[in-house]
Amino acid sequence: MNNVLIRIEQALATARPYLRADDGDVEFVRFRDDIGVLELRLHGTCVICPLSKMTLRAGIERIVMHNAPEVKRVEQVS
């Protein structure tokens, strides 16, 4: 696993306890390094939560981009 993927996984590991506290989770799908887009899948209550977009942008994206500046945007996929 290359360095950026390791840092992405570490960032997601930092976010997971907060998501799991509300019975949610996040799954790495893929990182499109050519355009800097990280694709994630939300699980549990995150799927139906009306605040999931804010969690994705203000929480997960911020943590990931801090740890892996190669990531320019985080997108949710189903």
N, C-alpha and C positions, 0 to 999 in steps of 0.2 A: 504494500500500500504506500502510495507516495505521500510526501510530507503534507500537502494541502488536505488530503483526505483524512489523514490522522488528526490534523488540527480541527477539521470540521466535526469529526466524531467526538473529539474532546469537548468542543463547544456544545454539541448536542447533549453530551453527558452532563454538562453543567446545567442545562435547561430542564432536563428530564425530571428531576425531583419536584420542581415546581408544577410541571404538568401532571405528574403522577399523584400529587397531593389532591388534585381535583379529578382523579380517575381518567386522566388523558395520557397521551404519549405522542411521540413523533418518530417517524421512520425515515432514514436516508434512502432516497430513491436513486438519484444520480447527480453528479456535478458536471455541467457542461462548461468545461474550461475554456472553450473557444469564445464563449460570450459571458462567462462569469456567473452563470445562473445555477443555483442550487435548487434541486427539486426535492420536496419533502412531502410525506403523507402523514396526515394527522389521524390519530386513533382515539377510541374511547369517547369521552364526553367532549373532547376538542372538536369532534366532527359536527356535533349539533349545537355547540356553544355559540351564541350570537357575538361573543367577543373574540372569537378565534382569529379573525383578521388582525385585530389589534395585538393579540398575543404573538402572531406570526411576525408582524412588522416591528413592534416596539420591544418585543422580548427576544424571540428566537433569532430574527435577522440581525438585531443589534449585537447579540452575543457572538454569533457566527462571524459577522464581518469584522468584529474586533479581533478575533483569534485567527481569522483567515481572510486577509484583505483582498485576496484573489477573487473572493465572492463579491459580486456587484449587486446581486438581487437574489432573494429567496422567493420561490413560488410554491404554492400548494398544488399538488396533483391528487387525483382520486384513484 
